[in-house]
Amino acid sequence: MKIFVRERQKIGEGVRQPMFRIVAVTGGQLQVQAIHFRRFEIEQIANEVGAEVVYLEPAMEEETKKEKKEKKEKKR
């Protein structure tokens, strides 16, 4: 079983909130009740169900959207 996780996108620097979201689960049944998780919570769940955690890298699209937004702000 694999648990696919990504960092939350709308979280500020230094904020003490859970930083990860579970995106997908393959190879078994796992019901997820919460929305946001801390890294140790995800790793505990994975250990209990015998799953591997896959941390997804940020998509290139998101980076280009941020760059476009910054360019628009600079032009103003």
N, C-alpha and C positions, 0 to 999 in steps of 0.2 A: 504494500500500500504506500502511496505517496501523498503528501499534503503539500500543496503549492501555496506559497505565502508571498505577499508583497508588502512593502512599506506603505503606510498611509500617506496620502498626498496632501491632505489639508491639516497639517499639524505644524505648530511653530517650533522654533529652536528653544531648547531648554524647558519645554512643557513636559510635565510628568504625567503623560497619558499613554495608554497602550499604543504602540507604534505600528502594529501589523494587522493585516486582514488575511483571512483564509480565502483564497480565490477558488480553489478546486481540490477535490479529493478523488483519487483513482484507486481501483483495486479493492474496494470493500465498502462497507456501509459505515458512515460516521455522521451523526447528526450534530450540527453545530448550533448552539443556542445564542451565543454572544456575537457581537459584530466586530469588536476590536480586541486584540490580544497583545500581551507582552511576550517577548521572545521565550522566556522560561516557561510560560504557560503552554505555548505551542510545543516546545520540546518535551514537556511532561506528558502532554496528550499523545505525542508521537511515540514516546517510550512505552506508554501503557497499551497502545494498540499495535505496537510493532511496526510503525510506519517510518518512512524517511521524509525529512522536511526538505523541500526545495524552495530556496529563496529566489524569487524572480527579480531580474534586474529591471530598472526603469526603462520604459519604452522610449525609443528615439522620438516618437511623435510628441510626447509630453515635453521633452527638452526643446523641440522646435517651437511649440506653442508658447513656451515661456520666453524664448528669444524674440518671437514676433511681438509679444505683448510688451517686452522691454523696448523694442525699437519704436513701437507706436508711442509709448510714453516719452521717449527721448525727443521725438519729432514735435511734440506739443509744447 
